[in-house]
Amino acid sequence: MSAGATNYLVDGLVDRAQVARRFARAAKAYESGDFFAREIDRRMQERLDYVTLRPQRIVDLGCSRGGSFAGLAARYAEAELLGLDLVPAMLRGAAEPPSHWRRWLGLGREKKPLRIAADAAQLPLAAASVNLVWSNLLLHWLDDPLPALAEAQRVLAVDGLLMFSTLGPDTLRELRAAFADGYAHTQRFIDMHDLGDMLLACGFADPVMDMEVLTLTYDSLDRLFADLRAAGSTCAMTARRHGLSGRQSWQAARAAYEAMRQNGKLPATFEVVYGHAWKAAPKQLADGRAIIRFERPG
């Protein structure tokens, strides 16, 4: 791993209970606040245009209310779709894929996604039972992405694909700079190179990582906070401030953010990291003996 990969936890720990509370609170009206997740889902779905894959079973890891279901179901009509999320309130309201596309294509009875409340680091699935693990904007909510990536590798069959998105270190950099009071005001975001190293450490083959920077603009800081709350995306680090900010520090943060206004708008940066990797055939048995394969001449 790179030097940074061994230190990605030094900035604090994720408060798992707080993550669950925030998303449970946002679940009922989540469709009004998940516009960013849906846009990143759309961009991920486009990347599947360049992948040759006919999955029999797909796992949407951190599926929230099922915003990715429709696209995955339309693309892989015969696949079984499983949605896993830590927050039961999200699963109870998960969206169904539209049924009209199956009627148009003459594919018969619609397969409804199976929803499972589960921890990404302890998947209730058999080894080698899945062909595609899909995960949109989950990893930065985990204390450590490595166990979740290892679980994805375990449940994938040989030649199965992991495809994910997450947020990188430049995300909400303006918010961090405005407060600068020693407390965490955003999640801890991991560099894409460290995530690539984790994929290799878990045994994935041919990992591909890339990123893009998106900037949203707001009329006011309050509007940015409202969007983050609606998406369940406010800070859930243990190092966050647990009480209310004092009036003086709050006014100073507002003034610092206001100084960043450009063309009448306040910027909010999001560094979006995309990754995918394949599960290759094992090179050795559990006891360490090497596997040698002989291909029959064509």
C-alpha positions in Angstrom: 0.0 0.0 0.0 1.0 3.6 -0.4 2.3 5.5 2.6 -1.0 7.3 3.0 -3.0 4.0 3.0 -1.7 3.0 6.4 -2.8 6.3 7.9 -6.3 6.8 6.5 -7.9 6.4 9.9 -5.8 8.9 11.8 -8.3 11.7 11.3 -10.9 10.1 13.6 -13.5 7.4 13.6 -17.0 7.2 12.1 -19.8 7.2 14.6 -21.8 4.3 13.2 -24.8 4.9 15.4 -25.0 8.5 14.2 -24.8 7.4 10.6 -27.8 5.1 11.2 -29.7 7.9 13.0 -29.1 10.5 10.3 -30.2 8.2 7.4 -33.2 6.9 9.4 -34.3 10.5 9.9 -33.9 11.3 6.2 -35.5 8.1 4.9 -39.1 9.2 4.7 -38.4 12.2 2.4 -35.2 10.9 0.9 -36.3 11.3 -2.7 -36.4 15.0 -2.2 -32.8 15.1 -1.0 -30.9 12.4 -2.9 -30.5 14.3 -6.2 -26.7 14.2 -6.0 -26.7 10.4 -5.4 -29.0 9.9 -8.3 -26.7 11.9 -10.6 -23.7 9.9 -9.6 -25.8 6.7 -10.1 -26.5 7.9 -13.7 -22.8 8.4 -14.3 -22.0 5.0 -12.9 -24.7 3.4 -15.1 -23.1 4.9 -18.2 -19.8 3.2 -17.3 -21.6 -0.2 -17.5 -22.0 0.5 -21.3 -18.3 -0.5 -21.6 -18.5 -3.6 -19.5 -19.3 -7.1 -20.9 -21.2 -8.8 -18.1 -24.3 -11.0 -17.8 -24.9 -11.3 -14.1 -27.2 -13.8 -12.5 -27.2 -12.0 -9.1 -26.5 -8.4 -8.3 -26.0 -6.9 -4.9 -26.6 -3.1 -4.4 -24.5 -2.4 -1.4 -25.8 0.6 0.6 -28.9 0.7 -1.6 -30.7 3.3 0.6 -34.3 3.6 -0.9 -33.4 1.7 -4.1 -32.5 4.5 -6.4 -30.2 2.3 -8.5 -32.8 -0.5 -8.8 -34.5 0.7 -11.9 -31.4 1.2 -14.0 -29.8 -2.1 -12.9 -33.0 -4.0 -13.5 -33.5 -2.5 -16.9 -30.0 -3.3 -18.0 -29.9 -6.8 -16.5 -33.4 -7.9 -16.9 -32.9 -11.6 -15.9 -30.7 -11.0 -12.9 -31.8 -11.4 -9.3 -31.4 -8.1 -7.5 -30.5 -7.8 -3.8 -30.5 -4.5 -2.0 -28.5 -4.3 1.3 -28.5 -1.3 3.7 -27.7 -0.8 7.3 -30.8 1.3 7.9 -34.1 -0.6 8.0 -36.1 2.6 7.5 -34.4 3.1 4.1 -35.3 -0.5 3.0 -38.9 -0.1 4.0 -39.4 2.7 1.5 -37.1 1.3 -1.2 -38.4 2.1 -4.7 -39.5 -0.7 -7.0 -38.2 -0.8 -10.5 -40.8 0.2 -13.0 -42.7 -2.8 -14.5 -43.6 -1.4 -17.9 -40.2 -2.2 -19.4 -40.7 -5.9 -18.7 -44.1 -5.9 -20.4 -42.7 -4.1 -23.4 -39.9 -6.6 -23.8 -42.2 -9.6 -23.2 -40.2 -10.8 -20.2 -43.1 -12.0 -18.1 -43.4 -11.7 -14.3 -41.3 -8.9 -12.7 -38.6 -9.9 -10.3 -38.8 -7.7 -7.2 -35.6 -6.9 -5.5 -34.9 -8.6 -2.2 -34.1 -6.1 0.6 -31.8 -7.1 3.4 -30.7 -5.1 6.5 -27.0 -5.9 6.8 -23.6 -4.6 7.6 -21.4 -4.1 4.5 -18.5 -5.6 6.5 -20.4 -8.8 7.3 -22.5 -9.7 4.3 -25.1 -12.5 4.9 -24.3 -14.1 1.6 -22.4 -17.2 0.5 -19.0 -17.0 -1.0 -18.9 -16.8 -4.8 -22.7 -16.2 -5.0 -22.8 -12.8 -6.7 -21.7 -11.6 -10.2 -21.9 -7.8 -9.7 -21.5 -5.8 -6.5 -22.7 -2.3 -7.0 -22.1 0.5 -4.4 -23.0 4.1 -4.9 -21.6 6.6 -2.3 -21.3 4.2 0.6 -17.6 3.8 1.5 -17.0 7.2 3.1 -19.7 6.3 5.7 -17.6 3.3 6.9 -15.0 3.5 9.6 -12.7 1.4 7.4 -13.6 0.5 3.8 -11.2 -2.5 3.7 -13.5 -5.1 5.4 -16.3 -4.1 3.1 -14.1 -4.4 0.0 -12.9 -7.8 1.3 -16.5 -9.0 1.8 -17.3 -7.9 -1.8 -14.4 -9.9 -3.0 -15.5 -12.9 -1.0 -19.1 -13.0 -2.2 -18.2 -12.4 -5.9 -17.8 -15.3 -8.2 -14.8 -15.6 -10.4 -15.0 -13.0 -13.2 -17.5 -11.0 -11.1 -17.3 -7.2 -11.0 -17.2 -4.7 -8.2 -18.2 -1.2 -9.2 -18.4 1.7 -6.7 -18.4 5.4 -6.2 -17.4 7.4 -3.1 -16.2 10.8 -2.2 -12.6 12.0 -2.1 -10.6 14.4 0.1 -11.5 17.6 -1.7 -15.2 17.1 -0.9 -16.7 20.1 1.0 -13.3 21.6 1.4 -14.9 25.1 1.6 -16.9 24.0 4.7 -13.9 22.6 6.4 -11.9 25.8 5.7 -14.8 28.1 6.9 -15.0 26.4 10.3 -11.3 25.4 11.0 -12.1 25.1 14.7 -10.5 21.7 15.4 -13.7 19.8 15.1 -14.7 17.6 12.2 -17.4 19.2 10.0 -17.4 16.6 7.2 -16.7 12.9 6.8 -13.2 11.7 6.5 -12.7 11.1 2.8 -10.0 8.6 1.5 -7.8 9.3 -1.5 -8.5 7.2 -4.6 -4.9 5.8 -4.7 -5.4 4.4 -1.2 -8.7 2.8 -2.3 -6.9 1.2 -5.3 -4.3 -0.2 -2.9 -7.0 -1.7 -0.8 -8.6 -3.4 -3.8 -5.2 -5.1 -4.6 -4.8 -6.0 -0.9 -8.2 -7.7 -1.0 -7.2 -9.8 -4.0 -9.0 -7.9 -6.8 -7.5 -7.9 -10.3 -7.1 -4.9 -12.6 -8.5 -2.2 -10.4 -9.3 1.0 -12.3 -9.7 4.3 -10.3 -10.6 7.7 -11.6 -12.2 10.9 -10.2 -14.0 14.1 -11.2 -14.6 17.3 -9.3 -18.2 18.6 -9.3 -19.1 22.0 -7.9 -22.6 22.8 -6.7 -23.5 26.4 -6.0 -25.9 27.9 -3.4 -27.5 31.2 -2.7 -26.9 30.7 1.0 -25.0 28.5 3.5 -28.4 27.5 5.0 -29.5 26.1 1.7 -26.3 23.9 1.6 -27.0 22.7 5.1 -30.6 21.9 4.2 -29.5 19.8 1.2 -27.0 17.9 3.4 -29.6 17.2 6.0 -32.2 16.0 3.5 -29.6 13.6 2.1 -28.6 12.3 5.5 -25.1 13.6 4.7 -24.2 15.8 7.7 -21.0 14.9 9.6 -21.1 11.7 11.6 -17.5 11.6 12.8 -16.8 11.0 16.5 -14.6 14.2 16.4 -17.6 16.4 15.4 -18.9 19.1 17.8 -21.5 17.4 20.0 -23.0 20.6 21.3 -24.1 23.8 19.6 -21.5 26.2 18.3 -21.3 29.5 20.0 -22.7 32.5 18.3 -19.2 34.1 17.7 -17.7 30.9 16.1 -20.9 30.4 14.0 -20.8 34.0 12.8 -17.1 33.7 12.0 -17.7 30.5 10.0 -20.5 32.2 8.0 -18.3 35.2 7.3 -15.4 32.9 6.1 -17.7 31.0 3.8 -19.3 34.2 2.5 -15.8 35.4 1.5 -15.7 32.4 -0.9 -18.8 33.6 -2.9 -18.1 33.7 -6.6 -20.4 35.3 -9.2 -23.1 35.7 -6.5 -23.0 32.0 -5.5 -21.4 30.0 -2.7 -19.4 27.0 -4.0 -19.5 23.5 -2.6 -16.9 21.1 -4.0 -17.5 17.3 -4.4 -14.6 15.1 -5.4 -16.3 12.0 -6.8 -14.1 8.8 -6.9 -15.1 5.9 -9.2 -13.6 2.4 -9.0 -14.1 -1.0 -10.5 -12.2 -4.2 -10.3 -12.7 -7.9 -11.2 -12.4 -11.0 -9.1 -9.8 -13.2 -10.8 -9.4 -17.0 -10.4 -7.4 -17.8 -7.3 -3.7 -18.5 -7.7 -3.4 -20.7 -4.6 -5.5 -22.9 -2.3 -6.3 -22.0 1.3 -3.4 -24.1 2.5 -0.9 -22.1 0.3 -0.5 -24.7 -2.5 -0.3 -23.0 -5.9 -2.9 -23.7 -8.5 -1.6 -24.4 -12.0 -4.1 -24.3 -14.9 -3.5 -26.1 -18.2 -5.5 -24.8 -21.1 -6.5 -27.3 -23.8 -5.2 -26.2 -27.3 -7.9 -24.6 -29.5 
